[in-house]
Amino acid sequence: MRFFRIRDVEKFSGLSRASIYRLMREGKFPRPVRLGERAVAWTIDDLEIWAENRPMASSIPTKSGV
């Protein structure tokens, strides 16, 4: 099993650290697993499932409706 630390998760998702934690609070992003007393990481499997289920930018309506 591979683990990603927060910097890797930021690169993988394209999101900032603040956005990742906000989405976690909203239940829209995977929760990390505890690696130690002060260390957490995300499993690659959880991140890939999240990415597959994330809406694509092209499917989000724009203000002009185009």
N, C-alpha and C positions, 0 to 999 in steps of 0.2 A: 504494500500500500504506500502510495506517495503522498506526502504532505506539502502544502504550500503555506509559507508564513505570510504575513500581511503585505509585505512589499511585492511578493509574487502574485498574491491575489489582486492587488491593484493593477499590476501589469496584465494579468489574465483577463480581468473584467473590464478594464478601461475606466474604472470608477476610483474616486478618491477614497481615502480612509474614512472620512466623515460620511460619505454616501454609503459605503459598505455597512458601517455601524447603524446608520439610520434605517437602511433597508432591513437589517437584522431585527431592529426593534419593531418594525412593521410586519415582520414575519415573511418578508419577500426575498431573503437571502439566507443561504445555509449558515447554521451555527458552527463555530469551530469546535474542535476537540481539544481537550487539555493534554498537553504533552508533559507538563511538569508543574511545579508550584506557580511559576510566573510565565509559562510559555503555552501558547495556543497555536493551532494550525488548522487549515481546512483540508479535507481530503480532495484529491483530484476528481474522484467519482462524484462527490456532491457538487463541485463547481461545474463539471461538465453537464450534469443533469440540469442545474440552474440555467446554464447558458443555452441549452437546447430548448428550454421552455420559455425563454425570455423573448418578448415580442421584438420583431425586427423593426428598425427605424423606418423602413419604407411602409410599414403597415400602420404607423401612427399618423392619424389625420393631422394636417397642418391647419393653421389659422384660416388660410384661404380656401380650405377644403380640397385642395389639389393633391 
